[in-house]
Amino acid sequence: MAKIELVRGDITEQAVDALVNAANSSLLGGGGVDGAIHRRGGPEVVAECRALRAGDYQRGLPTGQAVATTAGRLAARWVIHTAGPVWSSTEDKSALLADCHRNSLRVAAEIGAATVAFPAISTGVYHWPVESAARIALDAVADAPDSVSLIRFVLFDKSTYDIFSTIAG
């Protein structure tokens, strides 16, 4: 069973096997966590994402799915990109958000990553309510593959950290 940690900080500074990127489906960078990972990871991350778009992901990465690239200049070995869902008050997309976490852990196991850092997926520009996202994320990682020994949620601000901490108990 994986140990789950919550920390406040910058996910791009984490020395883990794999960072999870709250990517957009284009895989080509954007704002928030996605933009920060692309900027810090450098041209190696961008080049591998472009190769993915030229190959199996010509239409982009489907929401809830995950794929790994090098981490380039980051302290991690890999970046696992997952496309989170956009919050909707009229359509329940909770299963897609849970899939982001489960599929990221599946990819982590496939590449041999024992330590994985997650951001609060979809809570930024995709407007997912943090309390709901925290419940979904913490439930989804509870059944992590045996090969994953540490799951670290890296939460950028105090409010998000406090909400995750309260829900994690």
DSSP file (Angstrom, degrees, kcal/mol; ACC not computed):
  #  RESIDUE AA STRUCTURE BP1 BP2  ACC     N-H-->O    O-->H-N    N-H-->O    O-->H-N    TCO  KAPPA ALPHA  PHI   PSI    X-CA   Y-CA   Z-CA
    1    1 A M              0   0    0      0, 0.0     2,-0.1     0, 0.0   142,-0.1   0.000 360.0 360.0 360.0 129.8    0.0    0.0    0.0
    2    2 A A        -     0   0    0    139,-0.2     2,-0.3   140,-0.2   148,-0.2  -0.392 360.0-121.3 -71.6 142.9    1.4    3.4   -1.0
    3    3 A K  E     -a  150   0A   0    146,-2.8   148,-3.1    -2,-0.1     2,-0.5  -0.671  25.9-146.4 -77.8 137.4    2.2    6.0    1.5
    4    4 A I  E     -a  151   0A   0     -2,-0.3     2,-0.3   146,-0.2   148,-0.2  -0.944  18.2-176.8-112.4 125.8    0.2    9.2    0.8
    5    5 A E  E     -a  152   0A   0    146,-2.7   148,-3.1    -2,-0.5     2,-0.4  -0.892  14.5-155.1-118.1 149.1    1.8   12.6    1.6
    6    6 A L  E     +a  153   0A   0     -2,-0.3     2,-0.3   146,-0.2   148,-0.2  -0.995  22.1 168.7-120.6 128.6    0.4   16.1    1.3
    7    7 A V  E     -a  154   0A   0    146,-2.6   148,-3.2    -2,-0.4     2,-0.4  -0.978  32.2-128.1-136.0 150.8    2.9   19.0    0.9
    8    8 A R  E     +a  155   0A   0     -2,-0.3     2,-0.3   146,-0.2   148,-0.2  -0.821  63.9  75.0 -90.9 136.8    2.6   22.7    0.1
    9    9 A G  S    S-     0   0    0    146,-1.7     2,-0.6    -2,-0.4    -2,-0.0  -0.995  81.6 -44.3 160.7-164.3    4.9   23.7   -2.7
   10   10 A D    >   -     0   0    0     -2,-0.3     3,-2.1     1,-0.1     4,-0.2  -0.906  35.7-150.6-106.4 116.6    5.9   23.8   -6.3
   11   11 A I  G >  S+     0   0    0     -2,-0.6     3,-1.5     1,-0.3    -1,-0.1   0.792  93.8  66.6 -60.3 -27.7    5.4   20.5   -8.1
   12   12 A T  G 3  S+     0   0    0      1,-0.3    63,-0.6    62,-0.1    -1,-0.3   0.629  97.5  55.4 -70.9  -9.8    8.3   21.3  -10.5
   13   13 A E  G <  S+     0   0    0     -3,-2.1     2,-0.3    61,-0.1    -1,-0.3   0.375  80.3 118.1 -99.5   2.9   10.7   21.2   -7.6
   14   14 A Q    <   -     0   0    0     -3,-1.5     2,-1.2    -4,-0.2    61,-0.2  -0.563  55.7-149.3 -80.3 129.3    9.8   17.6   -6.5
   15   15 A A        +     0   0    0     -2,-0.3     2,-0.3    60,-0.1    61,-0.1  -0.714  52.5 124.6 -95.3  82.4   12.6   15.0   -6.7
   16   16 A V  S    S-     0   0    0     -2,-1.2    61,-0.7    62,-0.1    62,-0.2  -0.787  74.7-104.3-129.3 171.7   10.4   12.0   -7.4
   17   17 A D  S    S+     0   0    0     98,-0.5    61,-2.2    -2,-0.3    60,-1.4   0.926 102.9  14.8 -65.4 -43.2   10.4    9.3  -10.1
   18   18 A A  E     -cb  78 116A   0     97,-2.1    99,-2.4    59,-0.2     2,-0.4  -0.996  60.5-155.7-140.4 135.6    7.4   10.9  -11.9
   19   19 A L  E     -cb  79 117A   0     59,-2.1    61,-3.4    -2,-0.4     2,-0.6  -0.875  22.0-135.0 -99.6 138.4    5.5   14.2  -11.8
   20   20 A V  E     -c   80   0A   0     97,-3.0     2,-0.5    -2,-0.4    61,-0.2  -0.853  17.3-149.9 -94.4 128.4    1.9   14.2  -12.9
   21   21 A N  E     -c   81   0A   0     59,-3.0    61,-2.5    -2,-0.6     2,-2.1  -0.861  13.0-140.0 -99.5 124.1    1.1   17.1  -15.2
   22   22 A A  E     -c   82   0A   0     -2,-0.5    12,-0.5    59,-0.2    61,-0.2  -0.595  47.1-180.0 -77.6  80.0   -2.4   18.5  -15.2
   23   23 A A  E     -c   83   0A   0     -2,-2.1    61,-0.9    59,-1.6     2,-0.3  -0.276  31.4-122.3 -84.6 162.7   -2.1   18.8  -19.0
   24   24 A N    >   -     0   0    0     59,-0.2     3,-1.8    -2,-0.1     5,-0.2  -0.668  40.6-101.2 -93.9 165.9   -4.5   20.0  -21.6
   25   25 A S  T 3  S+     0   0    0      1,-0.3    36,-2.8    -2,-0.3    58,-0.1   0.709 117.4  67.8 -64.2 -19.4   -5.4   17.6  -24.4
   26   26 A S  T 3  S-     0   0    0     34,-0.2    -1,-0.3     3,-0.1    34,-0.1   0.748  88.1-148.3 -71.1 -21.6   -3.0   19.3  -26.8
   27   27 A L    <   +     0   0    0     -3,-1.8    -2,-0.1    34,-0.1     3,-0.1   0.545  69.5 107.4  65.1   8.9    0.0   18.1  -24.8
   28   28 A L  S    S-     0   0    0      1,-0.4    -1,-0.1    21,-0.1    -3,-0.1   0.114  86.9 -93.4-108.2  22.2    1.8   21.3  -25.9
   29   29 A G        +     0   0    0     -5,-0.2    -1,-0.4     2,-0.0     2,-0.2  -0.084  47.7 171.5  91.5 167.3    1.8   23.3  -22.7
   30   30 A G        -     0   0    0      2,-0.1     2,-0.1    -3,-0.1     8,-0.1  -0.787  41.6 -38.9-175.9-141.5   -0.6   25.9  -21.4
   31   31 A G  S >> S+     0   0    0     -2,-0.2     4,-1.6     4,-0.1     3,-0.7  -0.319  95.9  13.1 -97.8-175.9   -1.1   27.8  -18.2
   32   32 A G  H 3> S-     0   0    0      1,-0.2     4,-2.3     2,-0.2     5,-0.2  -0.119 129.0  -7.7  55.0-138.5   -0.8   26.7  -14.5
   33   33 A V  H 3> S+     0   0    0      1,-0.2     4,-2.7     2,-0.2    -1,-0.2   0.897 136.5  55.7 -57.3 -44.4    0.9   23.4  -13.7
   34   34 A D  H <> S+     0   0    0     -3,-0.7     4,-2.2   -12,-0.5    -2,-0.2   0.933 110.4  43.1 -57.5 -50.5    1.1   22.5  -17.4
   35   35 A G  H  X S+     0   0    0     -4,-1.6     4,-2.6     1,-0.2    -1,-0.2   0.899 113.5  52.1 -63.8 -41.0    2.9   25.6  -18.4
   36   36 A A  H  X S+     0   0    0     -4,-2.3     4,-2.7     2,-0.2     5,-0.3   0.910 110.4  48.1 -63.5 -42.8    5.3   25.4  -15.4
   37   37 A I  H  X S+     0   0    0     -4,-2.7     4,-2.7     2,-0.2     5,-0.2   0.916 113.2  47.6 -65.1 -43.2    6.2   21.8  -16.2
   38   38 A H  H  X S+     0   0    0     -4,-2.2     4,-1.6    -5,-0.2     8,-0.2   0.915 114.5  46.4 -64.3 -42.4    6.9   22.6  -19.8
   39   39 A R  H  < S+     0   0    0     -4,-2.6    -2,-0.2    -5,-0.2    -1,-0.2   0.951 119.5  39.0 -65.0 -48.6    9.0   25.7  -19.0
   40   40 A R  H  < S+     0   0    0     -4,-2.7    -2,-0.2     1,-0.2    33,-0.2   0.855 114.7  53.3 -71.8 -34.9   11.0   23.9  -16.3
   41   41 A G  H  < S-     0   0    0     -4,-2.7    32,-2.1    -5,-0.3     3,-0.5   0.811  98.6-160.5 -70.9 -29.4   11.3   20.7  -18.2
   42   42 A G    >X  -     0   0    0     -4,-1.6     4,-1.6    -5,-0.2     3,-0.7  -0.273  42.1 -29.0  83.2-166.5   12.7   22.4  -21.2
   43   43 A P  H 3> S+     0   0    0      0, 0.0     4,-2.7     0, 0.0    -1,-0.2   0.721 126.5  65.2 -64.8 -23.6   12.9   21.5  -24.9
   44   44 A E  H 3> S+     0   0    0     -3,-0.5     4,-2.0     2,-0.2    26,-0.2   0.922 105.1  44.3 -65.4 -42.5   13.1   17.7  -24.2
   45   45 A V  H <> S+     0   0    0     -3,-0.7     4,-2.3    -4,-0.3     5,-0.2   0.940 114.9  48.8 -65.6 -46.6    9.6   17.6  -22.7
   46   46 A V  H  X S+     0   0    0     -4,-1.6     4,-2.5    -8,-0.2    -2,-0.2   0.912 110.3  51.7 -59.5 -44.0    8.2   19.7  -25.5
   47   47 A A  H  X S+     0   0    0     -4,-2.7     4,-2.1     1,-0.2    -1,-0.2   0.911 111.0  46.7 -62.6 -43.3    9.9   17.6  -28.2
   48   48 A E  H  X S+     0   0    0     -4,-2.0     4,-2.1     2,-0.2    -1,-0.2   0.883 111.6  51.4 -68.3 -36.1    8.5   14.3  -26.8
   49   49 A C  H  X S+     0   0    0     -4,-2.3     4,-2.1     2,-0.2    -2,-0.2   0.903 109.6  50.1 -65.6 -39.7    5.0   15.9  -26.5
   50   50 A R  H  X S+     0   0    0     -4,-2.5     4,-1.7     2,-0.2    -2,-0.2   0.895 109.3  51.9 -63.8 -38.9    5.2   17.0  -30.1
   51   51 A A  H  X S+     0   0    0     -4,-2.1     4,-1.0     2,-0.2    -2,-0.2   0.894 108.2  51.2 -64.6 -39.3    6.3   13.5  -31.1
   52   52 A L  H  <>S+     0   0    0     -4,-2.1     5,-2.5     1,-0.2     3,-0.5   0.912 109.7  50.0 -62.4 -42.0    3.2   12.1  -29.3
   53   53 A R  H  <5S+     0   0    0     -4,-2.1    -1,-0.2     1,-0.2    -2,-0.2   0.820 110.4  50.1 -66.2 -30.4    1.0   14.5  -31.1
   54   54 A A  H  <5S+     0   0    0     -4,-1.7    -1,-0.2    -5,-0.2    -2,-0.2   0.680 123.5  29.4 -79.1 -17.8    2.5   13.4  -34.5
   55   55 A G  T ><5S-     0   0    0     -4,-1.0     3,-0.8    -3,-0.5    -3,-0.1   0.507 130.7  -7.1-107.8-112.1    2.0    9.7  -33.6
   56   56 A D  T 3 5S+     0   0    0      1,-0.3     3,-0.2    -5,-0.1    -3,-0.2   0.663 130.0  51.2 -67.9 -18.6   -0.7    8.1  -31.4
   57   57 A Y  T > < +     0   0    0     -5,-2.5     3,-1.8    -6,-0.2    -1,-0.3  -0.254  59.2 137.5-118.3  45.9   -2.3   11.3  -30.2
   58   58 A Q  T <  S+     0   0    0     -3,-0.8    -1,-0.2     1,-0.3     3,-0.1   0.802  82.3  43.9 -60.8 -29.1   -2.9   13.3  -33.3
   59   59 A R  T 3  S-     0   0    0      1,-0.4    -1,-0.3    -3,-0.2     2,-0.1   0.340 125.5-100.8 -95.9   5.8   -6.3   14.4  -32.0
   60   60 A G    <   -     0   0    0     -3,-1.8    -1,-0.4    -7,-0.1   -34,-0.2  -0.241  50.8 -51.7  98.1 170.0   -4.8   15.1  -28.5
   61   61 A L        -     0   0    0    -36,-2.8   -34,-0.1   -37,-0.2     3,-0.1  -0.720  61.5-120.2 -83.5 121.6   -4.8   13.2  -25.3
   62   62 A P    >   -     0   0    0      0, 0.0     3,-2.1     0, 0.0    21,-0.5  -0.308  38.1 -90.3 -62.6 145.2   -8.4   12.1  -24.4
   63   63 A T  T 3  S+     0   0    0      1,-0.3    21,-0.2    19,-0.1     3,-0.1  -0.292 113.4  19.8 -55.3 132.6   -9.7   13.3  -21.0
   64   64 A G  T 3  S+     0   0    0     19,-2.9    39,-0.3     1,-0.3    -1,-0.3   0.216 101.1 110.5  90.9 -14.0   -8.9   10.9  -18.2
   65   65 A Q    <   -     0   0    0     -3,-2.1    18,-1.1    18,-0.2    -1,-0.3  -0.408  51.5-152.5 -88.9 169.1   -6.1    9.2  -20.1
   66   66 A A  E     +D   82   0A   0     16,-0.2     2,-0.3    37,-0.1    16,-0.2  -0.992  13.9 178.5-144.9 149.4   -2.4    9.4  -19.3
   67   67 A V  E     -D   81   0A   0     14,-1.9    14,-3.2    -2,-0.3     2,-0.3  -0.989  21.2-129.8-150.0 146.7    1.0    9.2  -21.1
   68   68 A A  E     +D   80   0A   0     -2,-0.3     2,-0.3    12,-0.3    12,-0.2  -0.737  24.0 169.2-105.1 148.6    4.6    9.5  -20.0
   69   69 A T  E     -D   79   0A   0     10,-2.5    10,-2.2    -2,-0.3   -24,-0.1  -0.841  46.1 -74.6-135.2 176.3    7.5   11.5  -21.4
   70   70 A T  E     -D   78   0A   0     -2,-0.3     8,-0.2     8,-0.2     9,-0.1  -0.236  34.3-132.9 -60.7 163.3   11.0   12.4  -20.2
   71   71 A A    >   -     0   0    0      6,-1.3     3,-2.3     1,-0.3     5,-0.2   0.399  32.4-165.9 -99.9   0.2   11.1   15.0  -17.4
   72   72 A G  T 3  S-     0   0    0      5,-0.3    -1,-0.3     1,-0.3   -30,-0.2  -0.305  70.1  -2.3  56.4-120.3   13.9   16.9  -19.2
   73   73 A R  T 3  S+     0   0    0    -32,-2.1    -1,-0.3   -33,-0.2   -32,-0.2   0.359 108.1 108.9 -88.7   3.7   15.5   19.4  -16.8
   74   74 A L  S <  S-     0   0    0     -3,-2.3    -3,-0.1   -33,-0.2   -61,-0.1  -0.333  81.4-115.1 -75.6 163.6   13.2   18.6  -13.9
   75   75 A A  S    S+     0   0    0    -63,-0.6    -1,-0.1   -61,-0.2   -62,-0.1   0.645  94.6  82.0 -73.2 -15.1   14.4   16.7  -10.8
   76   76 A A  S    S-     0   0    0     -5,-0.2   -59,-0.2   -64,-0.2    -5,-0.2  -0.328  79.1-132.9 -82.6 169.0   12.0   13.8  -11.7
   77   77 A R  S    S+     0   0    0    -60,-1.4    -6,-1.3   -61,-0.7     2,-0.3   0.816  84.3  16.7 -88.5 -36.5   12.8   11.1  -14.2
   78   78 A W  E     -cD  18  70A   0    -61,-2.2   -59,-2.1    -8,-0.2     2,-0.5  -0.909  59.8-141.4-134.8 158.5    9.4   11.2  -16.0
   79   79 A V  E     -cD  19  69A   0    -10,-2.2   -10,-2.5    -2,-0.3     2,-0.7  -0.996  14.8-155.8-115.8 128.4    6.4   13.4  -16.5
   80   80 A I  E     -cD  20  68A   0    -61,-3.4   -59,-3.0    -2,-0.5     2,-0.4  -0.927  13.6-154.1-103.6 113.1    3.0   11.7  -16.7
   81   81 A H  E     +cD  21  67A   0    -14,-3.2   -14,-1.9    -2,-0.7     2,-0.4  -0.733  16.6 176.6 -89.9 130.3    0.6   13.9  -18.6
   82   82 A T  E     -cD  22  66A   0    -61,-2.5   -59,-1.6    -2,-0.4     2,-0.9  -1.000  26.5-134.6-135.3 137.0   -3.1   13.5  -17.9
   83   83 A A  E     -c   23   0A   0    -18,-1.1   -19,-2.9   -21,-0.5   -18,-0.2  -0.790  25.8-152.9 -93.6 107.8   -5.9   15.6  -19.4
   84   84 A G        -     0   0    0    -61,-0.9     2,-0.2    -2,-0.9   -59,-0.1  -0.357  18.3-106.3 -77.4 158.1   -8.3   16.6  -16.6
   85   85 A P        -     0   0    0      0, 0.0     2,-0.4     0, 0.0    43,-0.2  -0.507  27.8-115.7 -81.1 152.7  -11.9   17.3  -17.2
   86   86 A V        -     0   0    0     -2,-0.2    41,-0.2     1,-0.1    40,-0.1  -0.744  40.6-104.8 -83.7 133.3  -13.4   20.8  -17.1
   87   87 A W        -     0   0    0     39,-2.6     2,-0.4    -2,-0.4     5,-0.1  -0.288  40.0-174.0 -58.8 139.7  -15.9   21.2  -14.2
   88   88 A S        -     0   0    0      3,-0.4     5,-0.2     1,-0.1     3,-0.1  -0.996  24.8-158.5-137.5 132.5  -19.6   21.2  -15.2
   89   89 A S  S    S+     0   0    0     -2,-0.4     3,-0.1     1,-0.2    -1,-0.1   0.594  98.4  44.9 -81.9 -10.0  -22.5   21.9  -12.9
   90   90 A T  S    S+     0   0    0      1,-0.2     2,-0.4     0, 0.0    -1,-0.2   0.526 112.4  48.0-110.6  -8.5  -24.8   20.1  -15.3
   91   91 A E  S    S-     0   0    0     -3,-0.1     2,-0.8     0, 0.0    -3,-0.4  -0.991  77.1-130.4-137.8 127.4  -22.8   16.9  -16.1
   92   92 A D        +     0   0    0     -2,-0.4     3,-0.2     1,-0.1     4,-0.1  -0.662  32.0 165.8 -80.5 111.5  -21.0   14.7  -13.6
   93   93 A K    >>  +     0   0    0     -2,-0.8     4,-1.7    -5,-0.2     3,-0.5   0.079  37.4 117.5-109.9  20.9  -17.5   14.2  -14.8
   94   94 A S  H 3> S+     0   0    0      1,-0.2     4,-2.5     2,-0.2     5,-0.2   0.861  71.7  56.6 -57.7 -39.3  -16.2   12.7  -11.5
   95   95 A A  H 3> S+     0   0    0      1,-0.2     4,-2.3    -3,-0.2    -1,-0.2   0.866 105.5  52.0 -63.7 -35.2  -15.3    9.4  -13.1
   96   96 A L  H <> S+     0   0    0     -3,-0.5     4,-1.7     2,-0.2    -1,-0.2   0.893 109.4  48.9 -67.6 -38.9  -13.1   11.2  -15.6
   97   97 A L  H  X S+     0   0    0     -4,-1.7     4,-1.2     2,-0.2    -2,-0.2   0.912 111.9  48.7 -66.8 -41.2  -11.2   13.0  -12.8
   98   98 A A  H  X S+     0   0    0     -4,-2.5     4,-2.6     1,-0.2     3,-0.3   0.903 107.4  56.6 -62.2 -40.3  -10.8    9.7  -11.0
   99   99 A D  H  X S+     0   0    0     -4,-2.3     4,-3.2     1,-0.2     5,-0.4   0.862  98.6  60.9 -59.8 -36.5   -9.5    8.1  -14.2
  100  100 A C  H  X S+     0   0    0     -4,-1.7     4,-1.5     1,-0.2    -1,-0.2   0.925 111.2  39.8 -54.9 -44.9   -6.8   10.8  -14.4
  101  101 A H  H  X S+     0   0    0     -4,-1.2     4,-2.0    -3,-0.3    -2,-0.2   0.932 118.2  45.8 -72.7 -47.2   -5.4    9.6  -11.1
  102  102 A R  H  X S+     0   0    0     -4,-2.6     4,-2.2     1,-0.2    -2,-0.2   0.925 115.3  46.2 -63.9 -44.8   -5.9    5.8  -11.8
  103  103 A N  H  X S+     0   0    0     -4,-3.2     4,-2.4   -39,-0.3    -1,-0.2   0.852 109.9  54.3 -69.5 -33.4   -4.4    6.0  -15.3
  104  104 A S  H  X S+     0   0    0     -4,-1.5     4,-2.4    -5,-0.4    -1,-0.2   0.910 110.7  46.4 -63.7 -41.1   -1.5    8.1  -14.1
  105  105 A L  H  X S+     0   0    0     -4,-2.0     4,-2.3     2,-0.2    -2,-0.2   0.859 110.1  53.6 -69.7 -34.8   -0.7    5.4  -11.5
  106  106 A R  H  X S+     0   0    0     -4,-2.2     4,-2.1     2,-0.2    -2,-0.2   0.938 111.1  45.7 -62.4 -45.9   -1.1    2.7  -14.1
  107  107 A V  H  X S+     0   0    0     -4,-2.4     4,-2.1     2,-0.2    -2,-0.2   0.906 109.7  55.8 -63.0 -41.5    1.4    4.5  -16.3
  108  108 A A  H  X>S+     0   0    0     -4,-2.4     5,-2.9     1,-0.2     4,-0.8   0.922 108.9  47.0 -56.5 -44.8    3.7    5.0  -13.3
  109  109 A A  H ><5S+     0   0    0     -4,-2.3     3,-0.6     1,-0.2    -1,-0.2   0.902 109.8  53.9 -64.2 -40.6    3.7    1.3  -12.7
  110  110 A E  H 3<5S+     0   0    0     -4,-2.1    -1,-0.2     1,-0.2    -2,-0.2   0.846 113.4  41.3 -63.7 -34.6    4.4    0.5  -16.4
  111  111 A I  H 3<5S-     0   0    0     -4,-2.1    -1,-0.2    -5,-0.1    -2,-0.2   0.503 118.0-108.6 -93.5  -3.9    7.5    2.8  -16.5
  112  112 A G  T <<5 +     0   0    0     -4,-0.8     2,-0.6    -3,-0.6    -3,-0.2   0.737  60.5 157.7  86.8  23.4    8.8    1.6  -13.1
  113  113 A A      < +     0   0    0     -5,-2.9    -1,-0.2    -6,-0.2    -2,-0.1  -0.732  16.2 176.6 -84.6 119.0    8.1    4.8  -11.1
  114  114 A A        +     0   0    0     -2,-0.6    36,-2.1     1,-0.2    35,-1.9   0.723  69.8  49.8 -92.2 -25.3    7.8    4.1   -7.4
  115  115 A T  E     - e   0 150A   0     34,-0.2   -97,-2.1    33,-0.2   -98,-0.5  -0.969  68.6-179.3-121.2 129.8    7.3    7.7   -6.3
  116  116 A V  E     -be  18 151A   0     34,-2.5    36,-3.1    -2,-0.5     2,-0.5  -0.987  14.4-155.8-134.0 133.6    4.7    9.9   -7.9
  117  117 A A  E     -be  19 152A   0    -99,-2.4   -97,-3.0    -2,-0.4    36,-0.2  -0.943  13.9-169.0-111.7 129.0    3.8   13.6   -7.3
  118  118 A F  E     - e   0 153A   0     34,-3.1    36,-3.2    -2,-0.5     2,-0.2  -0.874  10.8-148.2-111.8 144.5    0.3   14.8   -8.2
  119  119 A P        -     0   0    0      0, 0.0     2,-1.5     0, 0.0    36,-0.1  -0.403  48.8 -82.0 -88.6-177.8   -1.0   18.4   -8.4
  120  120 A A    >   -     0   0    0     34,-0.3     3,-1.7    -2,-0.2     4,-0.3  -0.701  60.2-139.8 -85.5  87.6   -4.7   19.1   -7.6
  121  121 A I  T 3  S+     0   0    0     -2,-1.5    16,-0.1     1,-0.2   -38,-0.1  -0.205  71.8   0.8 -59.5 134.6   -5.9   18.1  -11.1
  122  122 A S  T 3  S+     0   0    0      1,-0.1     6,-2.9   -38,-0.1   -35,-0.3   0.402  97.8 108.4  72.5   2.6   -8.6   20.3  -12.7
  123  123 A T  S <  S+     0   0    0     -3,-1.7     7,-0.1     4,-0.2    -2,-0.1   0.589  72.4  54.5 -86.8  -8.1   -8.9   22.7   -9.8
  124  124 A G  S >  S-     0   0    0     -4,-0.3     3,-2.1     3,-0.1    -3,-0.0   0.658 126.6  -8.8 -88.4-112.9   -7.2   25.7  -11.6
  125  125 A V  T 3  S+     0   0    0      1,-0.3    -2,-0.1     2,-0.1   -39,-0.0   0.648 131.2  63.6 -66.1 -14.0   -8.4   27.0  -14.9
  126  126 A Y  T 3  S-     0   0    0      2,-0.1   -39,-2.6   -40,-0.1    -1,-0.3   0.473  99.9-139.3 -89.5  -1.7  -10.8   24.0  -15.2
  127  127 A H    <   +     0   0    0     -3,-2.1    -4,-0.2     1,-0.2    -2,-0.1   0.636  37.3 165.2  62.4  22.9  -12.6   25.3  -12.1
  128  128 A W        -     0   0    0     -6,-2.9    -1,-0.2   -43,-0.2     2,-0.1  -0.560  48.4-105.9 -69.5 131.2  -13.2   21.9  -10.4
  129  129 A P     >  -     0   0    0      0, 0.0     4,-2.6     0, 0.0     5,-0.2  -0.375  26.0-134.4 -59.2 130.7  -14.2   22.7   -6.7
  130  130 A V  H  > S+     0   0    0      1,-0.2     4,-2.9     2,-0.2     5,-0.2   0.878 100.8  53.9 -59.6 -42.7  -11.2   21.8   -4.6
  131  131 A E  H  > S+     0   0    0      1,-0.2     4,-1.9     2,-0.2    -1,-0.2   0.926 113.0  43.5 -60.0 -44.3  -13.2   19.9   -1.9
  132  132 A S  H  > S+     0   0    0      2,-0.2     4,-2.4     1,-0.2    -1,-0.2   0.925 114.3  50.1 -64.7 -45.7  -14.8   17.6   -4.6
  133  133 A A  H  X S+     0   0    0     -4,-2.6     4,-2.9     1,-0.2     5,-0.2   0.889 109.3  52.2 -61.7 -39.5  -11.5   17.2   -6.4
  134  134 A A  H  X S+     0   0    0     -4,-2.9     4,-2.7    -5,-0.2     5,-0.3   0.926 109.9  47.9 -64.1 -44.8   -9.7   16.2   -3.2
  135  135 A R  H  X S+     0   0    0     -4,-1.9     4,-2.2    -5,-0.2     5,-0.2   0.937 115.2  45.3 -60.6 -46.4  -12.2   13.6   -2.3
  136  136 A I  H  X S+     0   0    0     -4,-2.4     4,-2.5     2,-0.2    -2,-0.2   0.932 115.1  47.4 -63.7 -46.4  -12.1   12.1   -5.8
  137  137 A A  H  X S+     0   0    0     -4,-2.9     4,-1.9     2,-0.2    -2,-0.2   0.938 113.4  46.2 -62.4 -49.0   -8.3   12.2   -5.9
  138  138 A L  H  < S+     0   0    0     -4,-2.7     4,-0.5     1,-0.2    -1,-0.2   0.877 115.4  46.9 -65.6 -37.5   -7.7   10.6   -2.5
  139  139 A D  H >< S+     0   0    0     -4,-2.2     3,-0.9    -5,-0.3     4,-0.4   0.913 111.0  52.8 -66.5 -42.0  -10.3    7.9   -3.2
  140  140 A A  H >< S+     0   0    0     -4,-2.5     3,-0.6     1,-0.2    -2,-0.2   0.836 109.1  47.4 -66.7 -33.8   -8.8    7.2   -6.6
  141  141 A V  G >< S+     0   0    0     -4,-1.9     3,-1.3     1,-0.2    -1,-0.2   0.554  86.4  90.0 -86.0  -5.5   -5.2    6.7   -5.4
  142  142 A A  G <  S+     0   0    0     -3,-0.9    -1,-0.2    -4,-0.5  -140,-0.2   0.807  89.2  48.0 -60.5 -29.5   -6.2    4.4   -2.5
  143  143 A D  G <  S+     0   0    0     -3,-0.6    -1,-0.3    -4,-0.4     3,-0.1  -0.250  82.5 161.5-105.5  44.3   -5.9    1.3   -4.8
  144  144 A A    <   -     0   0    0     -3,-1.3  -142,-0.1     1,-0.1    -3,-0.1  -0.262  50.4 -90.1 -62.4 149.6   -2.5    2.3   -6.2
  145  145 A P    >   -     0   0    0      0, 0.0     3,-1.9     0, 0.0    -1,-0.1  -0.276  36.7-115.1 -57.1 148.0   -0.4   -0.5   -7.9
  146  146 A D  T 3  S+     0   0    0      1,-0.3    -2,-0.1    -3,-0.1   -32,-0.0   0.778 113.1  64.8 -57.7 -28.2    1.9   -2.3   -5.4
  147  147 A S  T 3  S+     0   0    0      2,-0.0     2,-0.7  -145,-0.0    -1,-0.3   0.660  85.2  82.6 -73.3 -14.7    5.0   -1.0   -7.3
  148  148 A V    <   +     0   0    0     -3,-1.9   -33,-0.2     1,-0.2   -34,-0.2  -0.824  52.7 172.4 -92.5 116.7    4.1    2.6   -6.3
  149  149 A S        +     0   0    0    -35,-1.9  -146,-2.8    -2,-0.7     2,-0.4   0.715  62.2  34.7 -98.1 -23.9    5.4    3.2   -2.8
  150  150 A L  E     -ae   3 115A   0    -36,-2.1   -34,-2.5  -148,-0.2     2,-0.5  -0.990  52.8-175.0-139.5 129.0    4.8    7.0   -2.4
  151  151 A I  E     -ae   4 116A   0   -148,-3.1  -146,-2.7    -2,-0.4     2,-0.5  -0.986  14.5-171.0-119.2 118.1    2.0    9.3   -3.7
  152  152 A R  E     -ae   5 117A   0    -36,-3.1   -34,-3.1    -2,-0.5     2,-0.7  -0.943  13.5-153.5-114.4 122.7    2.7   12.9   -2.9
  153  153 A F  E     -ae   6 118A   0   -148,-3.1  -146,-2.6    -2,-0.5     2,-0.7  -0.865  12.2-158.5 -91.9 119.0    0.0   15.6   -3.5
  154  154 A V  E     -a    7   0A   0    -36,-3.2     2,-0.5    -2,-0.7   -34,-0.3  -0.880   9.9-167.9-103.4 110.3    1.9   18.8   -4.1
  155  155 A L  E     -a    8   0A   0   -148,-3.2  -146,-1.7    -2,-0.7     6,-0.1  -0.881  12.9-154.6-111.7 123.6   -0.5   21.6   -3.3
  156  156 A F  S    S+     0   0    0     -2,-0.5     2,-0.3  -148,-0.2    -1,-0.1   0.830  71.0  38.7 -71.6 -37.3    0.4   25.1   -4.4
  157  157 A D  S  > S-     0   0    0      1,-0.1     4,-2.3  -149,-0.1     5,-0.2  -0.790  78.1-117.2-121.0 162.1   -1.6   27.3   -2.0
  158  158 A K  H  > S+     0   0    0     -2,-0.3     4,-3.0     1,-0.2     5,-0.2   0.875 111.3  55.5 -61.9 -41.1   -2.6   27.1    1.7
  159  159 A S  H  > S+     0   0    0      2,-0.2     4,-2.1     1,-0.2    -1,-0.2   0.931 111.0  43.4 -60.3 -47.5   -6.3   26.9    1.0
  160  160 A T  H  > S+     0   0    0      2,-0.2     4,-2.5     1,-0.2     5,-0.2   0.915 114.4  51.0 -65.2 -42.9   -6.0   23.8   -1.3
  161  161 A Y  H  X S+     0   0    0     -4,-2.3     4,-2.7     1,-0.2    -2,-0.2   0.930 110.0  49.9 -58.6 -46.4   -3.5   22.2    1.1
  162  162 A D  H  X S+     0   0    0     -4,-3.0     4,-2.3     2,-0.2    -1,-0.2   0.889 111.0  48.9 -62.3 -40.3   -5.9   22.8    4.1
  163  163 A I  H  X S+     0   0    0     -4,-2.1     4,-2.2    -5,-0.2     5,-0.2   0.944 113.1  46.3 -66.3 -47.6   -8.9   21.3    2.2
  164  164 A F  H  X S+     0   0    0     -4,-2.5     4,-2.8     1,-0.2    -2,-0.2   0.916 112.7  51.7 -59.4 -42.7   -6.9   18.2    1.1
  165  165 A S  H  X S+     0   0    0     -4,-2.7     4,-1.2    -5,-0.2    -2,-0.2   0.910 109.3  49.3 -61.9 -43.5   -5.6   17.8    4.7
  166  166 A T  H  < S+     0   0    0     -4,-2.3    -1,-0.2     1,-0.2    -2,-0.2   0.916 114.9  43.9 -62.0 -44.2   -9.1   18.0    6.2
  167  167 A I  H  < S+     0   0    0     -4,-2.2    -2,-0.2     1,-0.2    -1,-0.2   0.878 110.7  54.0 -71.1 -37.8  -10.4   15.4    3.8
  168  168 A A  H  <        0   0    0     -4,-2.8    -1,-0.2    -5,-0.2    -2,-0.2   0.742 360.0 360.0 -68.1 -21.6   -7.4   13.1    4.2
  169  169 A G     <        0   0    0     -4,-1.2    -3,-0.1    -5,-0.2    -1,-0.1   0.460 360.0 360.0  79.0 360.0   -8.0   13.2    7.9
